[in-house]
């Protein structure tokens, strides 16, 4: 692609997005009251994101350290929704009768966060805690609503703790997100240690999705190296669609030592997001896309005592087949039963155009990204999700491409 063609691509994409609506912001602004029959999920949030305006709370930028929040999400009555779905507000304020909204969204300090946590865990049977670490392409509100959906639909009797790292919420920001997940490993390790030190805690389970598995495995590996083992209160780790190199994951699990937590791996060979990631990383096999019945994976998994749930044949509403763990009623209920029994989950806000854009990122170049945006732009006319995100894609391109104004 020539320089002139590249300029034309960016200008065409920008022109096509001028008429599109921007992504809805401010969905976390609390509404006055819940609706009859609605459910509530009260969670603690720990984040390495940078604080921003109150209507959004935290941005995709990296913060100077850990920040905390206490958020209560209202989920519509069962008659108004399906298990596995997040009913996003169509306008601000959202309607608690039909949409996910918040009843409380407070930024708090660490002392207040741990006080809330101690009160909450004392009320839960067997004093169980679930820590969720989201994946690639998640805004702060994405992570909050998705975790609330998982907690509600799984019926898991746990204290919900969300750890959210700085993701820009754009399919073009894969490199930035990847480095942000690594940037957050010390913070996650510190959060897990702080939770485990609370004498009221019985056990901790971790649910990591997609790129969130990078920070999760790194934090647990570091903990084992520093302290001689992963804290024994961390009993279960669920790795859902992990966007992690197989060899790096094997090394991280090995470094945790023989007294490591129970590990459950959720894989899917039709995961298109992981297929794209594999191309970005030069064909390296991603852990979440392996066939667990094939060697050497079958032997490795058995020797490492890792339980595998293969979701390949499971249908979901996720166009990339990357969010099956959270969108499938069967899977979220399995997770809930496992957590309830002490045994051993998005990136779903993606449009058709995002798939097209994502496929071009395998080129790992601005030229490929520009081509993807141009091809996706007409799709935005008929696909509202693509239309919402395309403006962000173009802004990313304008920042990275050395494009000068046309005469």
C-alpha positions in Angstrom: 0.0 0.0 0.0 1.5 3.4 -1.1 1.6 6.4 1.1 -1.1 8.1 -1.0 -3.3 5.0 -0.6 -2.7 5.0 3.1 -3.8 8.6 3.3 -6.9 7.8 1.3 -7.8 4.9 3.6 -7.6 7.0 6.7 -9.5 9.9 5.2 -12.2 7.6 3.9 -12.6 5.8 7.2 -12.8 9.1 9.0 -15.4 10.4 6.7 -17.5 7.3 7.0 -17.5 7.5 10.8 -18.5 11.2 11.0 -22.2 10.2 10.8 -21.9 7.4 13.4 -22.8 7.7 17.0 -20.1 7.5 19.7 -19.9 4.8 22.3 -22.4 5.4 25.1 -20.7 6.8 28.1 -21.8 7.3 31.7 -23.6 4.0 32.1 -22.1 3.7 35.6 -23.9 6.8 36.9 -26.2 5.5 39.6 -30.0 5.6 39.1 -32.3 6.6 42.0 -33.9 3.2 42.7 -34.0 -0.4 41.6 -37.0 -1.9 39.8 -39.4 -4.5 41.3 -38.0 -8.0 40.9 -34.5 -6.8 40.0 -31.4 -8.4 41.5 -28.3 -6.7 43.0 -24.6 -7.6 42.9 -22.4 -5.6 45.3 -18.7 -5.9 44.5 -15.3 -4.5 45.4 -13.1 -3.3 42.6 -9.3 -3.0 42.7 -7.8 -1.4 39.6 -4.5 -0.1 38.1 -6.5 2.2 35.8 -6.2 5.9 36.0 -9.1 7.8 37.6 -11.1 9.9 35.2 -14.4 11.9 35.3 -17.0 10.6 37.8 -19.4 9.4 35.1 -16.8 6.9 33.9 -14.8 6.5 37.1 -11.7 4.9 35.5 -10.2 5.2 32.0 -8.0 2.9 29.9 -4.8 4.8 30.9 -2.4 3.4 33.5 -2.7 4.7 37.0 0.2 5.4 39.3 -0.9 2.7 41.7 -3.9 0.7 43.0 -7.3 2.4 43.3 -10.5 1.0 44.7 -14.2 1.3 44.3 -17.4 -0.2 45.7 -20.1 -0.7 43.0 -23.6 -2.2 43.3 -25.1 -3.3 40.0 -28.8 -3.8 39.5 -29.7 -6.6 37.1 -33.2 -6.7 35.4 -35.8 -9.2 36.5 -35.5 -12.7 35.0 -38.5 -12.0 32.8 -36.6 -9.2 31.0 -33.4 -11.0 30.2 -31.6 -14.3 29.3 -28.9 -16.0 31.2 -25.5 -15.0 29.8 -26.5 -11.7 28.5 -25.7 -8.2 29.6 -28.5 -5.8 28.8 -26.7 -2.6 28.1 -28.5 0.8 28.6 -29.8 2.3 25.4 -29.6 5.8 26.9 -28.6 7.6 30.1 -29.9 7.0 32.6 -30.7 3.3 32.0 -33.9 1.6 32.9 -33.5 -0.8 35.9 -36.6 -2.7 34.7 -34.9 -3.8 31.5 -31.2 -2.9 31.6 -28.1 -3.2 33.7 -27.6 -0.1 35.8 -25.7 0.9 39.0 -27.3 1.8 42.3 -24.0 2.8 43.9 -20.6 3.6 42.3 -18.2 5.0 44.9 -14.4 5.5 44.6 -13.0 4.5 48.0 -9.5 4.1 49.6 -7.8 0.9 50.5 -8.8 1.0 54.1 -12.4 1.4 53.2 -12.2 -1.3 50.6 -10.8 -3.8 53.1 -13.4 -2.9 55.7 -16.1 -3.5 53.1 -14.5 -6.8 52.2 -14.3 -8.0 55.8 -18.0 -7.3 56.4 -19.0 -8.9 53.2 -17.0 -12.1 53.6 -18.4 -12.7 57.1 -21.9 -13.0 55.6 -21.1 -15.6 52.9 -21.4 -19.3 53.5 -17.9 -20.9 53.9 -16.5 -17.4 53.4 -15.6 -17.9 49.8 -14.2 -15.1 47.5 -14.2 -14.9 43.7 -11.6 -12.6 42.0 -12.3 -11.9 38.3 -9.7 -10.6 35.9 -11.1 -9.5 32.6 -9.5 -9.8 29.2 -8.5 -7.7 26.2 -10.6 -4.9 24.8 -12.5 -4.1 28.0 -13.5 -0.7 29.2 -14.0 -0.2 32.9 -17.8 -0.4 32.6 -17.5 -3.6 30.4 -15.6 -5.3 33.2 -18.0 -4.2 35.9 -21.2 -5.3 34.1 -19.7 -8.6 32.8 -18.6 -9.6 36.3 -22.0 -8.7 37.7 -23.6 -10.9 35.1 -21.3 -13.9 35.9 -21.9 -13.6 39.6 -25.7 -13.4 39.1 -26.1 -16.1 36.5 -23.7 -18.6 38.2 -25.6 -18.2 41.5 -22.2 -18.5 43.1 -22.3 -17.8 46.9 -19.1 -15.7 46.9 -17.8 -12.3 47.7 -17.2 -10.7 44.3 -13.8 -8.9 43.8 -13.1 -7.4 40.4 -9.5 -6.7 39.4 -9.4 -4.5 36.3 -6.2 -3.5 34.5 -5.7 -0.7 32.0 -7.3 -1.8 28.7 -8.2 0.8 26.2 -11.3 -1.0 25.0 -10.2 -1.1 21.4 -9.3 -4.0 19.1 -6.5 -1.9 17.7 -4.8 -1.5 21.1 -3.7 -5.1 21.5 0.0 -4.2 22.1 -0.9 -1.6 24.7 -3.3 -3.9 26.5 -0.7 -6.7 26.5 1.9 -4.5 28.2 -0.7 -3.1 30.6 -1.6 -6.6 31.8 2.1 -7.2 32.5 2.3 -3.8 34.2 -0.4 -4.9 36.6 1.1 -8.1 37.9 2.6 -6.7 41.1 -0.7 -5.0 41.9 -2.7 -8.2 41.5 -0.2 -10.1 43.6 -0.6 -7.5 46.4 -4.4 -7.6 46.2 -4.5 -11.4 46.4 -2.1 -11.4 49.4 -4.2 -8.7 51.1 -7.4 -10.7 50.7 -5.7 -13.9 51.9 -4.5 -12.2 55.0 -8.0 -11.5 56.2 -8.7 -14.1 58.9 -12.4 -14.2 57.9 -11.5 -15.6 54.4 -12.1 -19.3 53.9 -10.9 -19.7 50.4 -10.3 -17.7 47.2 -11.1 -18.7 43.6 -9.7 -16.8 40.6 -11.5 -16.5 37.2 -9.3 -15.0 34.5 -10.4 -14.5 30.9 -8.4 -14.0 27.7 -5.4 -11.7 28.2 -6.3 -11.4 31.9 -4.6 -14.8 32.2 -1.3 -13.1 31.5 -1.4 -11.0 34.6 -3.0 -13.8 36.6 -0.3 -16.4 35.8 2.5 -13.8 36.3 1.1 -12.7 39.7 0.8 -16.3 41.0 4.2 -17.2 39.6 5.8 -14.2 41.4 4.0 -15.1 44.6 5.3 -18.6 44.6 8.8 -17.5 43.9 8.7 -14.8 46.6 7.0 -16.8 49.3 7.8 -20.4 48.4 4.3 -21.2 47.3 1.0 -19.6 46.3 -1.0 -18.7 49.4 -3.0 -21.8 50.4 -6.2 -19.8 50.6 -6.2 -19.6 46.8 -7.7 -23.0 46.1 -9.0 -22.7 42.5 -7.9 -20.9 39.4 -10.1 -21.0 36.2 -8.3 -20.0 33.0 -11.0 -19.1 30.5 -9.9 -18.8 26.8 -6.3 -17.8 27.9 -4.5 -15.7 25.4 -1.1 -17.0 26.6 1.7 -18.8 24.8 1.6 -22.5 25.7 5.2 -22.6 26.7 5.0 -19.6 29.0 1.9 -21.0 30.7 3.6 -24.3 31.2 6.6 -22.6 32.9 4.3 -20.4 35.1 2.4 -23.4 36.3 5.6 -25.3 37.0 7.1 -22.3 38.9 4.0 -22.4 41.3 5.4 -25.7 42.6 3.7 -28.9 43.8 1.4 -27.1 46.2 -0.2 -24.9 43.6 -4.0 -24.3 43.4 -6.4 -26.5 41.4 -6.3 -25.3 37.8 -9.3 -25.6 35.4 -8.7 -24.7 31.8 -11.5 -23.6 29.4 -10.5 -24.1 25.7 -12.2 -23.7 22.3 -10.6 -24.6 19.0 -13.0 -22.3 17.2 -12.0 -19.2 19.2 -11.4 -16.6 16.4 -9.9 -14.0 18.7 -7.2 -16.5 19.8 -6.6 -17.4 16.1 -5.9 -13.7 15.4 -3.6 -13.5 18.4 -1.7 -16.5 17.2 -1.0 -14.7 13.9 0.1 -11.5 15.8 2.6 -13.6 17.8 4.1 -15.3 14.7 2.0 -18.5 14.9 2.7 -19.3 18.5 0.0 -21.6 20.0 -2.3 -19.9 22.4 -3.3 -22.0 25.5 -7.0 -21.4 25.1 -7.1 -22.8 21.5 -5.3 -26.1 22.0 -7.0 -29.5 21.4 -6.6 -31.2 24.9 -7.0 -34.6 23.3 -3.9 -34.2 21.1 -0.3 -34.7 22.2 1.8 -33.2 23.7 -1.1 -31.3 25.4 -2.9 -34.4 26.7 0.1 -35.7 28.6 1.2 -32.3 29.8 -2.3 -31.5 31.2 -2.5 -34.9 32.9 0.9 -34.6 34.5 0.1 -31.1 35.7 -3.2 -32.3 37.1 -5.1 -29.6 35.1 -8.8 -30.1 34.6 -10.0 -29.2 31.0 -13.5 -28.1 29.8 -13.6 -28.1 26.0 -16.2 -25.6 24.7 -15.5 -26.1 21.0 -18.9 -27.4 20.1 -20.8 -25.0 22.3 -22.8 -22.3 20.5 -22.8 -18.8 21.9 -23.9 -15.3 20.9 -20.2 -14.1 20.7 -19.2 -13.6 17.1 -15.6 -14.4 18.0 -16.4 -17.4 20.1 -14.2 -15.9 22.7 -16.7 -15.2 25.5 -18.4 -18.6 25.7 -17.5 -19.0 29.4 -19.7 -16.1 30.4 -22.4 -16.1 27.7 -23.4 -19.8 27.9 -26.0 -20.6 30.6 -24.5 -24.1 30.9 -21.0 -22.8 31.5 -21.8 -20.1 34.0 -24.0 -22.6 36.0 -21.1 -25.1 36.0 -18.8 -22.4 37.4 -21.4 -21.6 40.0 -21.9 -25.2 41.1 -18.1 -25.7 41.3 -17.6 -22.6 43.4 -20.6 -23.5 45.7 -19.1 -27.0 46.2 -15.6 -25.7 46.8 -14.4 -27.4 43.6 -12.6 -26.5 40.9 -15.3 -16.1 32.6 -15.9 -10.1 28.0 -14.9 -9.3 25.1 -18.4 -9.8 23.8 -19.1 -6.2 22.8 -17.6 -6.8 19.4 -19.2 -6.2 16.0 -18.9 -7.8 12.6 -16.5 -5.0 11.6 -14.3 -5.7 14.6 -13.8 -9.2 13.3 -12.6 -7.7 10.0 -10.3 -5.2 11.7 -9.0 -7.9 14.0 -8.1 -10.2 11.1 -5.9 -7.5 9.7 -3.9 -6.9 12.9 -2.1 -10.1 12.1 0.0 -7.9 9.9 1.2 -6.1 13.0 1.4 -2.9 11.0 -0.4 0.3 10.6 -1.0 -0.5 7.0 -3.0 -3.6 7.9 -4.9 -1.7 10.5 -5.8 1.0 8.0 -7.0 -1.5 5.5 -9.2 -3.2 8.2 -10.8 0.1 9.2 -11.6 0.9 5.6 -13.2 -2.5 4.9 -15.1 -2.3 8.2 -16.4 1.2 7.7 -19.3 0.2 5.3 -20.2 -2.6 7.8 -20.8 0.1 10.4 -23.8 1.2 8.4 -25.7 -2.0 9.2 -23.9 -3.1 12.4 -24.4 -0.8 15.4 -21.6 -2.4 17.5 -19.1 -1.7 14.7 -20.4 1.8 14.3 -19.9 2.5 18.0 -16.3 1.3 18.1 -15.1 2.5 14.7 -14.5 6.1 15.8 -12.1 4.8 18.4 -10.3 2.7 15.8 -9.8 5.7 13.6 -8.6 7.8 16.5 -6.0 5.1 17.2 -4.9 5.3 13.5 -4.6 9.1 13.5 -2.2 8.9 16.5 0.0 6.2 15.0 0.2 7.0 11.3 2.4 9.7 9.9 -0.3 11.2 7.8 -0.1 14.8 6.6 -3.2 16.8 5.4 -4.1 16.4 1.8 -3.6 19.6 -0.3 
